[in-house]
Amino acid sequence: MIIALGIAALAGIALITILIVAGPGWFGGGDESAPQKTVEKLLEAMEEKRADVYLSLWTMGYKDMLQQMMEGMDYAGSMEEFVDEMIFPYESIRFEGMEYRTSIEGSRATVEAVAGKLSITGYEGEEYEAEITDPGDIYFELVEYEGAWHVSKFWFFDMTL
């Protein structure tokens, strides 16, 4: 009995030590790379035109808004088809050399693109390029729920391409 209590006490101390050393970032709360990784996945989904991945990274509020748009347009296809047609209206898009600045406050985060290059090729072959030099050009607001970061707002800049 005493041995069992001793083992339980040691296990408890080990757990507390792990929690202190790992810190809140281990649970997704303080790790600034977690929101940035979500943003990187979102941009990759846009490059690859992966509507399923793109949608999985957004909040339910965004998906509800898309659903309302689909209903307002009497769109009969799936949400993924809607994203393919309306959100990905290009032949290709590339985000190159992206650098970010991330700030986290509790369960909210902002990820700003501070450098990089955006290249878009339209369906008719027209090409656009833009250097990202101002953090206001592209930024993302994210919220954390159920242990994961989800994009709640995406500002896709006001630049002349």
Backbone as JSON Lines, residues from 0, in Angstrom:
{"i":0,"aa":"M","n":[0.83,-1.19,0.0],"ca":[0.0,0.0,0.0],"c":[0.87,1.25,0.0]}
{"i":1,"aa":"I","n":[1.88,1.26,0.88],"ca":[2.77,2.42,0.95],"c":[3.56,2.54,-0.35]}
{"i":2,"aa":"I","n":[3.97,1.42,-0.92],"ca":[4.71,1.44,-2.18],"c":[3.83,2.01,-3.3]}
{"i":3,"aa":"A","n":[2.56,1.61,-3.32],"ca":[1.64,2.11,-4.34],"c":[1.45,3.62,-4.22]}
{"i":4,"aa":"L","n":[1.34,4.12,-2.98],"ca":[1.21,5.56,-2.76],"c":[2.48,6.29,-3.2]}
{"i":5,"aa":"G","n":[3.63,5.7,-2.92],"ca":[4.9,6.3,-3.32],"c":[5.02,6.39,-4.84]}
{"i":6,"aa":"I","n":[4.61,5.33,-5.52],"ca":[4.65,5.32,-6.98],"c":[3.68,6.36,-7.54]}
{"i":7,"aa":"A","n":[2.5,6.45,-6.95],"ca":[1.51,7.44,-7.39],"c":[2.04,8.86,-7.18]}
{"i":8,"aa":"A","n":[2.71,9.09,-6.04],"ca":[3.27,10.41,-5.76],"c":[4.36,10.75,-6.77]}
{"i":9,"aa":"L","n":[5.23,9.8,-7.07],"ca":[6.29,10.03,-8.06],"c":[5.7,10.31,-9.44]}
{"i":10,"aa":"A","n":[4.66,9.57,-9.8],"ca":[4.0,9.8,-11.09],"c":[3.4,11.2,-11.14]}
{"i":11,"aa":"G","n":[2.79,11.62,-10.02],"ca":[2.22,12.96,-9.95],"c":[3.28,14.04,-10.08]}
{"i":12,"aa":"I","n":[4.4,13.86,-9.41],"ca":[5.5,14.83,-9.49],"c":[6.05,14.87,-10.92]}
{"i":13,"aa":"A","n":[6.19,13.7,-11.54],"ca":[6.69,13.65,-12.92],"c":[5.74,14.38,-13.86]}
{"i":14,"aa":"L","n":[4.44,14.19,-13.67],"ca":[3.45,14.86,-14.51],"c":[3.52,16.37,-14.34]}
{"i":15,"aa":"I","n":[3.6,16.83,-13.11],"ca":[3.69,18.27,-12.84],"c":[4.96,18.85,-13.47]}
{"i":16,"aa":"T","n":[6.07,18.13,-13.35],"ca":[7.33,18.58,-13.94],"c":[7.2,18.71,-15.46]}
{"i":17,"aa":"I","n":[6.59,17.72,-16.08],"ca":[6.39,17.77,-17.54],"c":[5.53,18.96,-17.92]}
{"i":18,"aa":"L","n":[4.47,19.21,-17.16],"ca":[3.58,20.33,-17.47],"c":[4.3,21.67,-17.32]}
{"i":19,"aa":"I","n":[5.15,21.79,-16.31],"ca":[5.88,23.04,-16.1],"c":[6.9,23.25,-17.21]}
{"i":20,"aa":"V","n":[7.64,22.21,-17.54],"ca":[8.67,22.32,-18.58],"c":[8.04,22.55,-19.95]}
{"i":21,"aa":"A","n":[7.0,21.8,-20.27],"ca":[6.37,21.91,-21.59],"c":[5.64,23.24,-21.73]}
{"i":22,"aa":"G","n":[5.03,23.69,-20.66],"ca":[4.33,24.97,-20.7],"c":[3.04,24.9,-21.5]}
{"i":23,"aa":"P","n":[2.34,26.04,-21.57],"ca":[1.06,26.07,-22.26],"c":[1.16,25.83,-23.75]}
{"i":24,"aa":"G","n":[2.32,26.07,-24.35],"ca":[2.47,25.85,-25.79],"c":[2.26,24.4,-26.17]}
{"i":25,"aa":"W","n":[2.55,23.5,-25.23],"ca":[2.39,22.07,-25.49],"c":[0.93,21.74,-25.77]}
{"i":26,"aa":"F","n":[0.03,22.52,-25.2],"ca":[-1.4,22.3,-25.37],"c":[-1.99,23.2,-26.44]}
{"i":27,"aa":"G","n":[-1.17,23.93,-27.16],"ca":[-1.67,24.8,-28.23],"c":[-1.97,26.2,-27.77]}
{"i":28,"aa":"G","n":[-1.76,26.52,-26.51],"ca":[-2.14,27.83,-26.0],"c":[-1.1,28.9,-26.2]}
{"i":29,"aa":"G","n":[0.18,28.6,-26.15],"ca":[1.17,29.65,-26.22],"c":[2.15,29.49,-27.36]}
{"i":30,"aa":"D","n":[1.98,28.55,-28.18],"ca":[2.91,28.27,-29.27],"c":[2.56,29.14,-30.47]}
{"i":31,"aa":"E","n":[3.4,30.14,-30.74],"ca":[3.11,31.06,-31.83],"c":[3.18,30.39,-33.19]}
{"i":32,"aa":"S","n":[3.83,29.23,-33.28],"ca":[3.91,28.55,-34.58],"c":[2.6,27.87,-34.95]}
{"i":33,"aa":"A","n":[1.76,27.55,-33.97],"ca":[0.51,26.84,-34.28],"c":[-0.43,27.66,-35.17]}
{"i":34,"aa":"P","n":[-0.72,28.93,-34.85],"ca":[-1.56,29.71,-35.77],"c":[-0.89,29.89,-37.14]}
{"i":35,"aa":"Q","n":[0.42,30.09,-37.13],"ca":[1.14,30.26,-38.4],"c":[1.04,28.99,-39.25]}
{"i":36,"aa":"K","n":[1.11,27.83,-38.62],"ca":[1.0,26.58,-39.37],"c":[-0.39,26.45,-40.0]}
{"i":37,"aa":"T","n":[-1.41,26.92,-39.29],"ca":[-2.76,26.91,-39.85],"c":[-2.82,27.8,-41.09]}
{"i":38,"aa":"V","n":[-2.22,28.98,-41.0],"ca":[-2.18,29.9,-42.14],"c":[-1.42,29.27,-43.3]}
{"i":39,"aa":"E","n":[-0.29,28.64,-43.01],"ca":[0.48,27.99,-44.07],"c":[-0.33,26.89,-44.75]}
{"i":40,"aa":"K","n":[-1.1,26.14,-43.96],"ca":[-1.96,25.09,-44.54],"c":[-3.04,25.71,-45.42]}
{"i":41,"aa":"L","n":[-3.59,26.85,-44.98],"ca":[-4.63,27.53,-45.76],"c":[-4.08,27.99,-47.11]}
{"i":42,"aa":"L","n":[-2.91,28.62,-47.09],"ca":[-2.31,29.09,-48.34],"c":[-1.95,27.92,-49.25]}
{"i":43,"aa":"E","n":[-1.47,26.84,-48.66],"ca":[-1.16,25.64,-49.44],"c":[-2.43,25.06,-50.07]}
{"i":44,"aa":"A","n":[-3.53,25.07,-49.3],"ca":[-4.81,24.58,-49.84],"c":[-5.26,25.46,-51.01]}
{"i":45,"aa":"M","n":[-5.01,26.77,-50.91],"ca":[-5.36,27.66,-52.02],"c":[-4.49,27.37,-53.24]}
{"i":46,"aa":"E","n":[-3.2,27.11,-53.02],"ca":[-2.31,26.79,-54.14],"c":[-2.72,25.49,-54.82]}
{"i":47,"aa":"E","n":[-3.1,24.52,-54.02],"ca":[-3.45,23.2,-54.55],"c":[-4.93,23.07,-54.9]}
{"i":48,"aa":"K","n":[-5.69,24.14,-54.65],"ca":[-7.15,24.15,-54.87],"c":[-7.81,22.97,-54.16]}
{"i":49,"aa":"R","n":[-7.49,22.82,-52.89],"ca":[-8.03,21.75,-52.05],"c":[-9.15,22.33,-51.19]}
{"i":50,"aa":"A","n":[-10.35,22.36,-51.73],"ca":[-11.48,22.94,-51.02],"c":[-11.74,22.25,-49.7]}
{"i":51,"aa":"D","n":[-11.55,20.94,-49.62],"ca":[-11.79,20.21,-48.38],"c":[-10.86,20.68,-47.28]}
{"i":52,"aa":"V","n":[-9.59,20.85,-47.59],"ca":[-8.62,21.32,-46.6],"c":[-8.91,22.78,-46.26]}
{"i":53,"aa":"Y","n":[-9.15,23.59,-47.28],"ca":[-9.46,25.0,-47.09],"c":[-10.62,25.17,-46.11]}
{"i":54,"aa":"L","n":[-11.7,24.44,-46.34],"ca":[-12.88,24.56,-45.47],"c":[-12.61,24.07,-44.06]}
{"i":55,"aa":"S","n":[-11.77,23.06,-43.9],"ca":[-11.49,22.5,-42.57],"c":[-10.74,23.48,-41.68]}
{"i":56,"aa":"L","n":[-10.14,24.5,-42.24],"ca":[-9.33,25.44,-41.48],"c":[-10.1,26.69,-41.06]}
{"i":57,"aa":"W","n":[-11.35,26.81,-41.47],"ca":[-12.17,27.98,-41.15],"c":[-13.1,27.7,-39.98]}
{"i":58,"aa":"T","n":[-13.58,28.78,-39.38],"ca":[-14.57,28.67,-38.31],"c":[-15.93,28.3,-38.89]}
{"i":59,"aa":"M","n":[-16.82,27.85,-38.03],"ca":[-18.18,27.54,-38.47],"c":[-18.89,28.79,-38.97]}
{"i":60,"aa":"G","n":[-18.57,29.95,-38.4],"ca":[-19.19,31.19,-38.85],"c":[-18.95,31.46,-40.32]}
{"i":61,"aa":"Y","n":[-17.74,31.19,-40.78],"ca":[-17.41,31.37,-42.2],"c":[-18.19,30.38,-43.05]}
{"i":62,"aa":"K","n":[-18.26,29.14,-42.59],"ca":[-18.98,28.12,-43.35],"c":[-20.47,28.44,-43.41]}
{"i":63,"aa":"D","n":[-21.01,28.98,-42.31],"ca":[-22.42,29.41,-42.3],"c":[-22.64,30.53,-43.32]}
{"i":64,"aa":"M","n":[-21.69,31.47,-43.39],"ca":[-21.8,32.56,-44.36],"c":[-21.78,32.02,-45.79]}
{"i":65,"aa":"L","n":[-20.89,31.05,-46.06],"ca":[-20.86,30.44,-47.39],"c":[-22.18,29.75,-47.7]}
{"i":66,"aa":"Q","n":[-22.74,29.07,-46.71],"ca":[-24.01,28.38,-46.91],"c":[-25.12,29.37,-47.26]}
{"i":67,"aa":"Q","n":[-25.14,30.52,-46.57],"ca":[-26.13,31.55,-46.87],"c":[-25.94,32.1,-48.28]}
{"i":68,"aa":"M","n":[-24.68,32.28,-48.69],"ca":[-24.41,32.75,-50.05],"c":[-24.91,31.74,-51.07]}
{"i":69,"aa":"M","n":[-24.65,30.47,-50.81],"ca":[-25.09,29.42,-51.73],"c":[-26.6,29.42,-51.86]}
{"i":70,"aa":"E","n":[-27.3,29.56,-50.72],"ca":[-28.76,29.58,-50.75],"c":[-29.27,30.82,-51.48]}
{"i":71,"aa":"G","n":[-28.63,31.97,-51.24],"ca":[-29.03,33.21,-51.9],"c":[-28.85,33.16,-53.41]}
{"i":72,"aa":"M","n":[-27.9,32.36,-53.86],"ca":[-27.62,32.23,-55.3],"c":[-28.33,31.01,-55.89]}
{"i":73,"aa":"D","n":[-29.12,30.31,-55.08],"ca":[-29.75,29.06,-55.5],"c":[-28.72,28.08,-56.06]}
{"i":74,"aa":"Y","n":[-27.57,28.02,-55.4],"ca":[-26.49,27.14,-55.82],"c":[-26.82,25.72,-55.41]}
{"i":75,"aa":"A","n":[-26.8,24.79,-56.35],"ca":[-27.23,23.42,-56.08],"c":[-26.08,22.48,-55.74]}
{"i":76,"aa":"G","n":[-24.84,22.89,-55.97],"ca":[-23.7,22.02,-55.72],"c":[-23.31,21.97,-54.25]}
{"i":77,"aa":"S","n":[-22.24,21.24,-53.98],"ca":[-21.74,21.12,-52.61],"c":[-20.95,22.38,-52.24]}
{"i":78,"aa":"M","n":[-20.66,22.52,-50.95],"ca":[-19.87,23.65,-50.49],"c":[-18.46,23.59,-51.09]}
{"i":79,"aa":"E","n":[-17.91,22.4,-51.22],"ca":[-16.59,22.27,-51.84],"c":[-16.61,22.73,-53.29]}
{"i":80,"aa":"E","n":[-17.67,22.39,-54.02],"ca":[-17.79,22.84,-55.41],"c":[-17.93,24.36,-55.47]}
{"i":81,"aa":"F","n":[-18.67,24.92,-54.52],"ca":[-18.84,26.37,-54.44],"c":[-17.5,27.06,-54.22]}
{"i":82,"aa":"V","n":[-16.71,26.51,-53.3],"ca":[-15.37,27.07,-53.05],"c":[-14.52,26.97,-54.3]}
{"i":83,"aa":"D","n":[-14.57,25.82,-54.98],"ca":[-13.79,25.66,-56.21],"c":[-14.14,26.74,-57.24]}
{"i":84,"aa":"E","n":[-15.42,27.05,-57.36],"ca":[-15.86,28.0,-58.37],"c":[-15.73,29.45,-57.95]}
{"i":85,"aa":"M","n":[-16.01,29.75,-56.69],"ca":[-16.08,31.14,-56.25],"c":[-14.85,31.62,-55.48]}
{"i":86,"aa":"I","n":[-14.22,30.77,-54.73],"ca":[-13.07,31.17,-53.92],"c":[-11.77,30.93,-54.67]}
{"i":87,"aa":"F","n":[-11.75,29.96,-55.56],"ca":[-10.55,29.64,-56.33],"c":[-10.73,30.01,-57.81]}
{"i":88,"aa":"P","n":[-11.07,31.26,-58.13],"ca":[-11.32,31.63,-59.54],"c":[-10.03,32.0,-60.29]}
{"i":89,"aa":"Y","n":[-9.08,31.09,-60.3],"ca":[-7.81,31.34,-60.96],"c":[-7.24,30.03,-61.48]}
{"i":90,"aa":"E","n":[-6.33,30.16,-62.42],"ca":[-5.63,28.98,-62.93],"c":[-4.61,28.5,-61.89]}
{"i":91,"aa":"S","n":[-3.85,29.46,-61.34],"ca":[-2.89,29.1,-60.29],"c":[-2.63,30.3,-59.4]}
{"i":92,"aa":"I","n":[-2.2,30.0,-58.18],"ca":[-1.79,31.03,-57.22],"c":[-0.59,30.46,-56.48]}
{"i":93,"aa":"R","n":[0.39,31.33,-56.22],"ca":[1.6,30.91,-55.51],"c":[1.95,31.95,-54.47]}
{"i":94,"aa":"F","n":[2.28,31.47,-53.3],"ca":[2.8,32.31,-52.22],"c":[4.25,31.87,-52.02]}
{"i":95,"aa":"E","n":[5.2,32.76,-52.25],"ca":[6.61,32.38,-52.18],"c":[7.34,33.23,-51.14]}
{"i":96,"aa":"G","n":[8.27,32.59,-50.43],"ca":[9.12,33.31,-49.47],"c":[8.36,34.0,-48.37]}
{"i":97,"aa":"M","n":[7.25,33.42,-47.96],"ca":[6.4,34.07,-46.95],"c":[7.09,34.1,-45.59]}
{"i":98,"aa":"E","n":[7.02,35.26,-44.95],"ca":[7.49,35.44,-43.58],"c":[6.34,36.05,-42.79]}
{"i":99,"aa":"Y","n":[6.23,35.65,-41.52],"ca":[5.07,36.03,-40.72],"c":[5.47,36.64,-39.39]}
{"i":100,"aa":"R","n":[4.55,37.41,-38.84],"ca":[4.62,37.89,-37.46],"c":[3.32,37.44,-36.81]}
{"i":101,"aa":"T","n":[3.44,36.79,-35.67],"ca":[2.27,36.22,-34.99],"c":[2.13,36.81,-33.6]}
{"i":102,"aa":"S","n":[0.91,37.15,-33.23],"ca":[0.62,37.56,-31.85],"c":[-0.57,36.76,-31.36]}
{"i":103,"aa":"I","n":[-0.49,36.34,-30.11],"ca":[-1.54,35.51,-29.51],"c":[-2.01,36.17,-28.22]}
{"i":104,"aa":"E","n":[-3.32,36.26,-28.06],"ca":[-3.93,36.71,-26.81],"c":[-5.0,35.71,-26.46]}
{"i":105,"aa":"G","n":[-4.69,34.82,-25.53],"ca":[-5.64,33.79,-25.12],"c":[-5.95,32.86,-26.27]}
{"i":106,"aa":"S","n":[-7.23,32.8,-26.63],"ca":[-7.65,31.89,-27.7],"c":[-7.79,32.62,-29.05]}
{"i":107,"aa":"R","n":[-7.2,33.8,-29.15],"ca":[-7.23,34.57,-30.4],"c":[-5.81,34.85,-30.85]}
{"i":108,"aa":"A","n":[-5.62,34.85,-32.16],"ca":[-4.29,35.13,-32.72],"c":[-4.43,35.93,-34.0]}
{"i":109,"aa":"T","n":[-3.4,36.7,-34.29],"ca":[-3.29,37.4,-35.56],"c":[-1.98,36.99,-36.2]}
{"i":110,"aa":"V","n":[-2.03,36.6,-37.45],"ca":[-0.83,36.25,-38.2],"c":[-0.77,37.22,-39.38]}
{"i":111,"aa":"E","n":[0.32,37.99,-39.43],"ca":[0.51,38.95,-40.51],"c":[1.63,38.47,-41.42]}
{"i":112,"aa":"A","n":[1.41,38.54,-42.71],"ca":[2.48,38.28,-43.67],"c":[3.3,39.56,-43.75]}
{"i":113,"aa":"V","n":[4.59,39.48,-43.42],"ca":[5.43,40.67,-43.42],"c":[6.36,40.71,-44.64]}
{"i":114,"aa":"A","n":[6.48,39.61,-45.34],"ca":[7.3,39.57,-46.56],"c":[6.88,38.37,-47.39]}
{"i":115,"aa":"G","n":[7.15,38.47,-48.67],"ca":[6.85,37.36,-49.57],"c":[6.39,37.87,-50.91]}
{"i":116,"aa":"K","n":[6.0,36.94,-51.73],"ca":[5.57,37.28,-53.09],"c":[4.33,36.46,-53.43]}
{"i":117,"aa":"L","n":[3.39,37.11,-54.06],"ca":[2.15,36.48,-54.51],"c":[2.13,36.52,-56.03]}
{"i":118,"aa":"S","n":[1.88,35.37,-56.65],"ca":[1.75,35.28,-58.11],"c":[0.43,34.6,-58.44]}
{"i":119,"aa":"I","n":[-0.34,35.21,-59.33],"ca":[-1.63,34.66,-59.73],"c":[-1.67,34.58,-61.26]}
{"i":120,"aa":"T","n":[-2.16,33.47,-61.76],"ca":[-2.44,33.32,-63.19],"c":[-3.93,33.08,-63.33]}
{"i":121,"aa":"G","n":[-4.61,33.97,-64.04],"ca":[-6.04,33.84,-64.25],"c":[-6.37,32.79,-65.29]}
{"i":122,"aa":"Y","n":[-7.65,32.46,-65.41],"ca":[-8.08,31.44,-66.36],"c":[-7.81,31.83,-67.81]}
{"i":123,"aa":"E","n":[-7.7,33.11,-68.09],"ca":[-7.43,33.55,-69.45],"c":[-5.95,33.79,-69.69]}
{"i":124,"aa":"G","n":[-5.1,33.34,-68.75],"ca":[-3.66,33.45,-68.92],"c":[-3.04,34.74,-68.41]}
{"i":125,"aa":"E","n":[-3.86,35.67,-67.93],"ca":[-3.31,36.91,-67.41],"c":[-2.52,36.62,-66.13]}
{"i":126,"aa":"E","n":[-1.39,37.3,-65.99],"ca":[-0.52,37.05,-64.84],"c":[-0.38,38.3,-64.0]}
{"i":127,"aa":"Y","n":[-0.4,38.11,-62.69],"ca":[-0.25,39.19,-61.73],"c":[0.78,38.77,-60.7]}
{"i":128,"aa":"E","n":[1.59,39.73,-60.27],"ca":[2.55,39.48,-59.21],"c":[2.53,40.66,-58.26]}
{"i":129,"aa":"A","n":[2.76,40.39,-57.0],"ca":[2.83,41.45,-56.01],"c":[3.8,41.05,-54.91]}
{"i":130,"aa":"E","n":[4.62,42.0,-54.52],"ca":[5.51,41.8,-53.38],"c":[4.73,42.17,-52.12]}
{"i":131,"aa":"I","n":[4.87,41.37,-51.12],"ca":[4.22,41.65,-49.84],"c":[5.26,42.33,-48.97]}
{"i":132,"aa":"T","n":[5.03,43.6,-48.7],"ca":[6.01,44.37,-47.93],"c":[5.42,45.02,-46.7]}
{"i":133,"aa":"D","n":[4.11,45.1,-46.64],"ca":[3.43,45.77,-45.55],"c":[2.59,44.74,-44.8]}
{"i":134,"aa":"P","n":[2.73,44.66,-43.46],"ca":[1.94,43.69,-42.7],"c":[0.43,43.84,-42.89]}
{"i":135,"aa":"G","n":[-0.02,45.0,-43.34],"ca":[-1.44,45.18,-43.59],"c":[-1.91,44.57,-44.9]}
{"i":136,"aa":"D","n":[-0.96,44.15,-45.75],"ca":[-1.33,43.59,-47.05],"c":[-2.12,42.29,-46.9]}
{"i":137,"aa":"I","n":[-1.59,41.37,-46.14],"ca":[-2.26,40.09,-45.91],"c":[-2.17,39.77,-44.43]}
{"i":138,"aa":"Y","n":[-3.33,39.59,-43.79],"ca":[-3.3,39.14,-42.41],"c":[-4.49,38.23,-42.14]}
{"i":139,"aa":"F","n":[-4.35,37.47,-41.1],"ca":[-5.33,36.46,-40.73],"c":[-5.65,36.61,-39.26]}
{"i":140,"aa":"E","n":[-6.91,36.49,-38.92],"ca":[-7.31,36.4,-37.52],"c":[-7.77,34.97,-37.29]}
{"i":141,"aa":"L","n":[-7.35,34.4,-36.19],"ca":[-7.66,33.01,-35.88],"c":[-8.23,32.9,-34.48]}
{"i":142,"aa":"V","n":[-9.02,31.86,-34.26],"ca":[-9.51,31.52,-32.94],"c":[-9.18,30.06,-32.69]}
{"i":143,"aa":"E","n":[-8.94,29.77,-31.42],"ca":[-8.63,28.4,-31.06],"c":[-9.85,27.79,-30.38]}
{"i":144,"aa":"Y","n":[-10.28,26.65,-30.87],"ca":[-11.3,25.88,-30.18],"c":[-11.09,24.41,-30.5]}
{"i":145,"aa":"E","n":[-11.5,23.6,-29.56],"ca":[-11.32,22.15,-29.65],"c":[-9.89,21.78,-29.97]}
{"i":146,"aa":"G","n":[-8.94,22.54,-29.39],"ca":[-7.53,22.22,-29.51],"c":[-6.87,22.56,-30.83]}
{"i":147,"aa":"A","n":[-7.57,23.29,-31.71],"ca":[-6.99,23.63,-33.01],"c":[-7.27,25.1,-33.33]}
{"i":148,"aa":"W","n":[-6.41,25.69,-34.14],"ca":[-6.59,27.07,-34.58],"c":[-7.37,27.07,-35.89]}
{"i":149,"aa":"H","n":[-8.36,27.98,-35.97],"ca":[-9.2,28.11,-37.16],"c":[-9.21,29.57,-37.61]}
{"i":150,"aa":"V","n":[-9.15,29.78,-38.9],"ca":[-9.17,31.13,-39.45],"c":[-10.57,31.7,-39.3]}
{"i":151,"aa":"S","n":[-10.65,32.91,-38.76],"ca":[-11.95,33.57,-38.62],"c":[-12.06,34.77,-39.56]}
{"i":152,"aa":"K","n":[-10.91,35.3,-39.99],"ca":[-10.91,36.44,-40.91],"c":[-9.62,36.38,-41.72]}
{"i":153,"aa":"F","n":[-9.73,36.72,-42.99],"ca":[-8.59,36.67,-43.91],"c":[-8.64,37.95,-44.73]}
{"i":154,"aa":"W","n":[-7.71,38.84,-44.5],"ca":[-7.66,40.08,-45.26],"c":[-6.68,39.89,-46.4]}
{"i":155,"aa":"F","n":[-7.18,39.81,-47.61],"ca":[-6.36,39.55,-48.79],"c":[-6.11,40.86,-49.51]}
{"i":156,"aa":"F","n":[-5.46,41.7,-48.95],"ca":[-4.93,43.01,-49.27],"c":[-5.61,43.83,-50.34]}
{"i":157,"aa":"D","n":[-5.28,45.09,-50.21],"ca":[-5.77,46.16,-51.05],"c":[-4.63,46.68,-51.89]}
{"i":158,"aa":"M","n":[-3.93,45.81,-52.56],"ca":[-2.77,46.24,-53.34],"c":[-3.13,46.28,-54.81]}
{"i":159,"aa":"T","n":[-2.4,47.06,-55.54],"ca":[-2.53,47.05,-56.99],"c":[-1.66,45.92,-57.5]}
{"i":160,"aa":"L","n":[-2.26,45.0,-58.21],"ca":[-1.5,43.86,-58.74],"c":[-0.96,44.2,-60.11]}
